[in-house]
Amino acid sequence: MRTSHLLLRIYGEKTDEQWSLINLEFSLAAQADTLEEARRMLESQIKEYVHDALVGEDREYARELLTERRAPAKYWFKYWLGLARCRWLGHAGDREQAFTEPLPLVPA
């Protein structure tokens, strides 16, 4: 990882026929029929959120938006449990995912 990347933790669950993903650092969520579609939707939300916080209309609140808006503890617990399952068992299961995504940041 380069220093121009921000690592974001994502937890996902499949309920019925929908995937729900939540970004733990910013408490953003997306829901879609497929995991890939939900990932694309969440990635778009995250990029817009970070842009608005750094250079958009919300930049006066950037510190709070980027450091103090976390997902509820139950999702952090599910994330760490899913990540442990992946590492110890080789998979988290067909109905949950835990992963870390780098968000490339372009210096202004």
N, C-alpha and C positions, 0 to 999 in steps of 0.2 A: 504494500500500500504506500502510495506517495502521500506527502503531507498535504496535498491539495485535494484529498478525499476525506469525506465525512462518513464514518461507518454508522449505519442505521440498522437496528434490530427489528425484524418483522416476524410476527406470529400469525399463522393461518389455521383455520378450521374449516372442514367441510361438513355442513349440516344439510340434510336432505340432498338436494342437487346443486347447492350453492357454496362457493368458496368465499369466506370472509377473511380478509387480511387486516391486521392492525400494525401500524408503525408505533413502536413503543416510545420512542423519544418525543414525538410530536402529537401522539394520540390521534393520528389520522387513520381512517379506515376506508376500505373498498370492498365491494361484494360483486361477484360475477359467476357465471356458469362454469368457467374453467379457471384453473390456477393461473395460467399465463395471462388471461384477460384481466383477472383481478390484480396481478402484478403490474401490468401496464397502466391500469387505472390508478393504482396507488402511487406508482412512480411519477405519474403526471401531477397528482395532487401534491406530492412532496416537493417537486421542483417548483411548482407555483407558490407553495407555502414559503419555501426558503427564499425565493426571489422577492416575494412581497415583504418578507421580514428584513431582507438586506438592502434592497434598493427600491422597493415599492412603497405603497401608501402606509404600510405598517412599520417602517424602519425605526420610528421613535420607540417602538416596543420590541425591538429585535432581541434584546437580552432576555426578556421574559419569554418571548415566543420560541426562542431557540434553546433555552436552558431550563425553563421552569414548567413546561407543559408536557407532563409525562402521562402515559397510559396508567389505568388503575393497576394496583399490585397483583391482582389475580391474573392479568395477562402477562406480566413479567414472570410470575411463577410458572405459568403454562409454557412460556418461551423457554425458560431454563430447563424445565422437565423435558420438553420436546428435544432440545439440543442434547441433553444427556442421553436420551434414548437413541438419537442418531449416532452418537459417538460410541456408546456401549453395545448397542444392538445392531448397528449398521443402518437403521431406519427409524423414523418417528412414527410411521404408520400411514395407512392410506387416507386417513381423515384429518391429519394435522401435519403442519410443517413449521419448522423454526429455522430461520436463516438470517445471515447478516449480509447486507448489501452496501457496497461503496457508492456514495453519491459524489461524482466528480464536481469539484468546485473550481471555478475560473477566477483567478485573482482580478480584482477591479483595478 
